[in-house]
């Protein structure tokens, strides 16, 4: 059984970049077993500290993202929200380019859109789109090296946001977001953005409706129309996802997790988890031990 961490590790892959933006292109020719055995970052579940993107140019990667396994092949793009917990399970003969950007450097509209379709599944790109994004990545890497330019940060920020807009456009074109933005969807997206920032402290549909300056029935109508599920379901599922992450990837007690998620009534939290997942928290933890 793998040793649990006290908290879910956060990979600060860009902490040596003072621009809030990082790029790197990596090649792995070693056997996958050698890499996985020598790299904690590869085999231990973790979060990134920023919005992260991974462009797979060569090879095969199997990753687990929030309890779902994905086999990723060229030519694919993967977007990872800072909240998402993931780990590499297997890879071989890989060439991958990754980039990360913090909220301060990310265009506000792009941040809103990324939040609206999180979690995002890995996306296979057409050859033309892959070539365009690959060229944009190469240009960004060149900007990254020009630290003596007077407009260095502006150039890097603008080029990175242009690159991210290309990625977002593909998700929008191939997902439900490609549909015209109805009033229902606009309200649902605004709610999901609020939920992501407030799910620990705010658990009432009425409180979210108040923040959005609309009635609770109308909020429910919009969210259910856009997603198929009512507001209360989204609130509960967001809490349960975080509970699963902490149960699986940390050694915190159920009582500690309950408190961290805003529940002082530990028995109530356990009953809530049991009802949503079909088993008590400790049973879930023991069932999913490595």
N, C-alpha and C positions, 0 to 999 in steps of 0.2 A: 504494500500500500504506500503510495506517495505521501510524503510529509505535507501536511496542510500549512498554509501561511496564516499568520494572525489576521492579516487583511489581504485583500486582493491586490497583487503587485501592480504597480503602474510603471510602464516602460516609458521613461522620459527620453525617447530617441532623439529629440531635438534640443536637449537642454544645453548643448554646446553651441547652439546658434542663437545669436542675440537678436535676430530679425523676426523671430516668431514663426519662421518658415524653414523647412529642411528638405533636402533632396538627397537620395543616394541610389546608385545602381549596383546591384550585387549579383555575383556569379557563384554558384555552388556546384563544383564538379566532384566533391567527395561523395562517398556513399552516404545515403540518408541516415543509416544507423550511426555512423561516426558523428555526423552533425548533431543529431538529436541527443546523443549521449553527452556531447561536450557543450551544448548550448542551453542554458537555463531559459533564455528568452524564447527558444524554439519550443521547448517541451512543457514549460510551466504556463498555465493559464494566466493571462494578464490583460490589463487595459493599456491603451495608449493615452498619452496626456493631451493629445490634440486630435483634430479631425485627420484621419489617415487614409491614404489611397495607395493601392498596390497594383501595378501593371505587370502582369505575367507575360513575358516575352517568349520564354522557352521552358520546357519541362512540365512536370505535374506536381501539384501541391494538394494535400488533403488537410483541411483545417476544420476545427470545431468552433463555431460561433454561437454563443448562448445556447448550448446543448443541441445544436444542429450541425451535422457533418456535411461538408461540401468538397467535392473533388473538382479542382480548378485546373483547367488546361489553357494553353495559348488559344486565342489571344483574348485575355480576360482582364477586367478591371474589378477591383474589390474596394468598396468604401467601408470604413470602420468609424462609427461614432465613438467618442471618448468613453461613453458608458459601457460599450459592448465588451464582453469578456471572451477572449479567444485564445487558441493555442494551435500550434502546428502538430499534426499527427504523423505526417509522412511527406517527404518530397525528394525529388531526384532530378539531377541535371538541370538546375533552375537558373534562369536569368530573370531577375525581377527589379523593377524600379519602384521605389516608394517615395512618397512625399507627405509631409505633415504641415498643418497650419493651425494656428490658434484662433480663437474667436475674434480677437482684436484685429487680426490681419485679414480675416475672411469678410468678403462683401456681405452686408446685412441681408440682402435678398437671397444670396446663395446659402447663407446660414439657415434662413427660414425654410428654404426648399429642402435642404438636407435633413432638417428636423422633421419635415412633413412626410418623408418616405423612409425614415429610420424605423426598423432595421431594413437595410437594403441588401438584397441577395447579390452574389457575384454575377457580373454581367459579361456575356460573351460579345465581343465587338466584331463588326464586319471589318474586312481587311483595310478598306479605305479609311474608316474611322480610327482603327488601330494605328495606322501609319500617321495620321494627322496628330493623334494624341502623343504618339512616340516622338514625333518631331517637336511638338510643343514642350515635352519633358526635356528633351535635349537642349532646347533654347533656355529653359528655366535653369538648368544646371550651369549653363554658361553665364547667365546673369548672377548666379550664386557666387561665382568665382571673382566677379568684378567689384570687390569690396571697396576699392579706391574711388569708384565713380561717385560723384557728388549726389546723384539721385539713385544711389544703389538700392536703398530699401524700397523706394517707390517703384522702380523698375521691377524688382523681384516680386513685390506684392501684386502689381498689376499683371505681370506675366503668369503668376501662380493662380490668380483669380480667373484669368482667361482660360487657363488649363482646366480648372475646376468647372467652369461653365460648360466646357465641352462634355465633361463627364455627366454633369447634371442633365444636360440636354438629351443624352442617350437614355438615362433613366426616365425622363419625362416622356420621351417618344415611345418607349416600349412598355410603359406602365399605365395605370389608370390616370396618372397625372397628365397624360397627353390630352385627356378630355378637357373641354372648356371649363374654366373655373366657375362652377355654379356658386350661388350664395351658400348652399349647404356645405360644399367642400371648403370654402373659405373659412366658415365658422368652425368646421371640424379641424382644419389645420391649425387655426388659432388656439383651439382647445388643446390639441395634442402638444403644441409648443409650451403652453402654460403647464400642462401636466408634467412634462419632462422636468421642469424647474421646481415644481411644487408638490409632487406626489407624496413626499414624506410629511409635509405640514398641512396639506389640504386634501381632504378625502371626501368632501361633500360635493355632489353635482351642483347644488345651489350656490356654493361658494365660487365655483368656476364660472357659473352663469353671471354672478354678480360682477366678477372681474371683467367679463366680456360685455357687460352692460346689456344683457339680454335676459329673457325669462328662462327659468329652468326647463319648462316644457319645450320651448323653441330650441334650446341647446340640445336637448335629447333628440328632437326631431331631426336636426341638422346632422348630428353625429351618427345616428342610426341610419339615416338615408345615405350618408357618404361611406360608411364603413360596414354597415350591417349589424352593428352592436351598439347598445346604449352606453351612455357616459359612465355609469357605475361599473360596467364590465371593463372598460378601458382603465379606470382607476385601479380596480382590483388586480387586473392582469399585470399592470406596471409594477405594483407592489410585490406580487407573487414572483415575477421575473427577478427582481432584485433579491428577494428572499432565497430563491433557488441559487442565484449566483453566490451568495454568502454562505449558504449551507454546503454547496459543492466545493467552492474554491477557498474557503477560510475555515479556521477552527473555532470561530466564535460560537458561544453557546446559543441555543434557540432563544433564551431570555435576552441575551445581548442583542441578537439580531432583531428581535421584536422591538426592543427599545430604540435601536438605531433607525428602524423604519417608522417610528412615531407611535408605537403601541405600548403604553404603560401596562395595559391589561394583557399579560402574557398568555393566559388561558384563551382569551378571545382571539388573539393572533393565531394560536395553534389550531383553533377550530376553523378559522377563516382559511388557513393554509390547507387543512385537511379537506374541507369542502371543495376548494378550487382544484386541488391536485389529486385527490382521491386517496391520500395517505398522510399521516402526521409528519411534521418536519423531520423528526429523528429517523423515521422509517425511510423518508426520501434520502437523507444523508447517508444512511447505512447501505441503502440499495445502490447508491451511485459511487461508493468508495472505489478508488482506483485499485 
